[in-house]
């Protein structure tokens, strides 16, 4: 979730021993792609007056609307409850 806060824009923004830097998602190759995706999420939010968190939750609801049980508890909620 740290990427959605726009606090970290490059790998250099993290401490050298930050544990996530060892994960594939934070690799030199993947990190810029994730930043690009985050920027797109932000643009969608700005277009519709929503936060990046609201856009992300909306995507989860659309993509996983058939989830059962407590896996995604927000399924029965509205996005207004999560602003």
N, C-alpha and C positions, 0 to 999 in steps of 0.2 A: 504494500500500500504506500510505501514511501514515495514511489514514483508519481502517484496521483497528487501529492502535495506540492509538486514542482520545486521542492527544496533541493533536490539533487539533479543536476543537469548533465553531469559527467561522472565517470568513475573516480576522477580526481577529487570530487567533493566528499568522498568517503575516507575514513581513516584507513591507512594501508592494511591494517589487520582486521578490517570489518569482515565478518564471517560470510556475508552474502556475496562478496566479491569472488568467492570460490565456486559459486553456483553458476550453471550455464546461462541462466537468464541475465546475469550481470557480467558476462564475458565481454571482451573488447568488441567482438563482432555483434553480439546481441543487444548490448546496452543502447546504442544509437537507434536501433529499430524500435526498442521499447519506448524511448523518448518520443520518437515520431508518432507512435500509437497514442501515447499519453497526450500529445499536443492535439491530435485529432479528437480525442474524447473531450478535451477542454473546449475545442471549437464547437462541437455539437452542443455542449452545455451552454456556451455563450449564446448560440443561436436560439435555444429554447428557454433561456433563463433558468437553467438548472446547474447544480454543482457537478463536478466530476464524479462524486460519489453517487449522486442520483442517476447520472447517465450509466454508470457501471451497474448499479442495481437494476435499472430498466433492462439492460442487455441480459443480465442473468435471468430475469423474469421471462424474457422472450425466448432465450435459448434453452432454458431448463424448466419450462412451464409444466412438464410432466413429472417433475420430481415428487417423491412421496415421503411421508413421514417428516421428521424434523431436519432433514438434510438441508433444505433451504426454507427456513421458517418464514422468510419475508414473502413467500408466495401469496399468503392470504392478507398481506398488509398493503397499504398504498404507499407510494413513494413520499407523500407529504408527511408521513410519520417519521421519515428518516432524514429530514432536512437539518 
